[in-house]
Amino acid sequence: MGNAVTLTVPDPAAMQELGRTLATVLRPGDLVLLSGELGAGKTTLTRGLGEGLGVRGAVTSPTFVIARVHPSLVGGPALVHVDAYRLGGGLDQMEDLDLDVSLPDSVVVVEWGEGKVEGLSESRLEVRIDRTLGGEEELSLDQDLDPDVPDERRVTLDGIGPRWAAADLGTLAAARA
């Protein structure tokens, strides 16, 4: 573990806002790995990142296309949104995607990338999203259907490598307060 902070995110709107806030600390060449069970909020967080970065196009799950490139509308980095769930070959398959973008000039967000794409950069921001219910992790179909059941998430941001060594991820928590 590197430079880690854990936040409580009460609902999808707050998850999207966390993405907008996180975008303020990201820069070209950053690699962000998102992990968490299906429906945890990875794409919602990425949608907020896209808004914060000022990129073109609706950020939706890239499950069927594997990767989507969202060019900047404000002169900043492009957002490359990758779903690595079906990338069995890891980096080799990632390179085969022939993305029409320079990864060092982009912010690359990879869902389901653990154990597959860490070699893209010596530094990365790992974001783990866990559902919580009464203080315990639990995935319940009833939780999705009952509006009275909290939809809270625990989000752990962990900066790995030289890029994140001096970063104070705690400022993200302070910005949300």
C-alpha positions in Angstrom: 0.0 0.0 0.0 1.3 3.5 -0.9 -0.4 6.7 -0.1 -4.0 5.7 0.9 -7.2 7.4 2.0 -10.6 5.9 2.6 -13.8 7.8 2.0 -17.5 7.1 2.6 -19.7 7.9 -0.4 -23.4 8.0 0.4 -25.0 7.7 -3.0 -24.4 7.7 -6.8 -24.5 11.5 -7.0 -21.8 11.8 -4.5 -19.7 9.1 -6.4 -20.0 11.2 -9.5 -19.0 14.3 -7.5 -16.0 12.4 -6.2 -15.0 11.7 -9.8 -15.2 15.5 -10.6 -13.1 16.3 -7.5 -10.6 13.6 -8.4 -10.2 15.0 -11.9 -8.7 18.1 -10.3 -5.6 16.2 -9.2 -5.1 14.0 -12.3 -2.7 15.0 -15.1 -1.6 13.5 -18.4 0.0 10.1 -18.1 -1.9 9.1 -15.0 -3.2 5.6 -14.7 -6.2 4.9 -12.6 -7.2 1.3 -11.8 -10.8 0.9 -10.6 -11.9 -2.3 -8.8 -15.1 -3.4 -7.1 -17.9 -5.8 -7.7 -20.4 -5.3 -10.5 -22.6 -2.3 -9.8 -20.2 -0.8 -7.2 -20.0 2.5 -9.0 -16.9 2.3 -11.2 -18.5 3.8 -14.3 -20.3 6.4 -12.2 -17.0 7.6 -10.8 -15.5 7.7 -14.3 -18.5 9.7 -15.5 -17.6 12.3 -12.9 -13.9 12.2 -14.0 -15.0 12.9 -17.6 -17.1 15.9 -16.4 -14.2 17.2 -14.3 -11.7 16.8 -17.2 -14.1 18.4 -19.6 -14.1 15.6 -22.2 -16.4 15.0 -25.2 -19.0 12.3 -25.2 -21.1 10.5 -22.6 -19.0 8.3 -20.4 -20.7 4.9 -20.4 -19.4 1.5 -19.6 -17.0 0.3 -22.3 -17.8 -3.3 -21.7 -18.7 -4.2 -25.3 -16.1 -2.0 -27.0 -13.4 -2.6 -24.4 -12.0 0.9 -24.7 -13.4 4.4 -25.4 -11.4 7.6 -26.0 -13.0 10.9 -24.9 -11.1 13.8 -26.3 -10.8 17.0 -24.2 -13.0 19.9 -25.1 -10.9 22.3 -22.9 -7.3 21.6 -24.0 -6.6 19.1 -21.3 -5.8 15.4 -21.5 -8.1 12.9 -23.2 -9.8 10.3 -21.0 -9.2 6.7 -22.1 -11.8 4.5 -20.4 -11.0 0.8 -20.6 -12.9 -2.3 -19.4 -10.2 -4.9 -18.9 -12.7 -7.6 -17.8 -12.3 -9.5 -21.1 -8.6 -8.7 -21.6 -7.1 -12.1 -20.7 -3.8 -11.1 -22.2 -3.4 -8.0 -20.2 -0.9 -5.5 -21.7 -0.5 -7.3 -25.0 -4.2 -7.1 -25.8 -4.3 -3.5 -24.5 -1.6 -2.6 -27.1 -3.5 -4.4 -29.8 -6.5 -2.1 -29.2 -4.7 0.5 -31.4 -6.2 3.4 -29.5 -6.0 6.6 -31.5 -4.4 8.5 -28.6 -1.1 8.8 -26.9 -1.4 7.2 -23.5 1.3 9.5 -21.9 -0.8 12.5 -22.9 -4.1 11.0 -21.6 -5.7 10.0 -18.3 -6.2 6.3 -18.5 -8.9 4.7 -16.4 -9.1 1.0 -16.3 -12.0 -1.0 -14.8 -11.2 -4.6 -13.8 -7.5 -3.9 -14.5 -6.0 -5.5 -11.4 -3.2 -7.9 -12.4 -3.5 -7.0 -16.0 -2.3 -3.4 -16.7 -0.1 -2.3 -13.9 2.9 -2.4 -16.3 1.5 0.5 -18.2 3.1 2.9 -15.7 5.5 2.8 -12.7 2.9 4.9 -10.9 -0.9 4.4 -10.6 -3.8 5.4 -8.5 -5.8 2.3 -7.3 -9.4 3.0 -6.5 -11.3 0.2 -4.7 -15.1 0.7 -4.3 -16.9 -1.5 -1.8 -20.6 -1.6 -1.0 -21.4 -1.2 2.6 -24.5 -2.0 4.6 -24.5 -1.5 8.4 -20.7 -1.4 8.4 -20.3 -4.7 6.7 -19.7 -5.4 3.0 -22.7 -7.0 1.5 -24.1 -7.3 -2.0 -27.9 -7.7 -1.9 -30.4 -7.6 -4.7 -32.8 -6.1 -2.2 -30.5 -3.1 -1.7 -30.9 -2.1 -5.3 -34.7 -2.4 -5.2 -35.5 -0.8 -1.8 -35.0 3.0 -1.8 -34.9 3.0 2.1 -31.8 0.8 2.2 -28.6 2.9 2.1 -26.6 2.8 -1.1 -23.4 3.8 0.6 -19.9 2.9 -0.7 -16.5 2.8 0.9 -13.9 4.1 -1.6 -10.2 3.6 -0.9 -7.8 5.6 -3.0 -4.2 4.4 -2.9 -1.4 6.2 -4.8 1.4 3.8 -5.9 4.8 4.9 -7.2 6.8 8.1 -7.5 3.9 10.1 -9.1 1.8 9.7 -6.0 4.6 9.7 -3.3 4.1 13.3 -2.3 0.4 13.6 -3.2 -2.0 14.3 -0.4 -5.1 12.3 -1.2 -6.6 13.5 2.0 -7.3 16.8 0.3 -10.0 14.9 -1.7 -11.8 14.1 1.5 -11.4 17.7 2.7 -12.8 19.0 -0.7 -15.9 16.9 -0.3 -16.6 18.0 3.3 
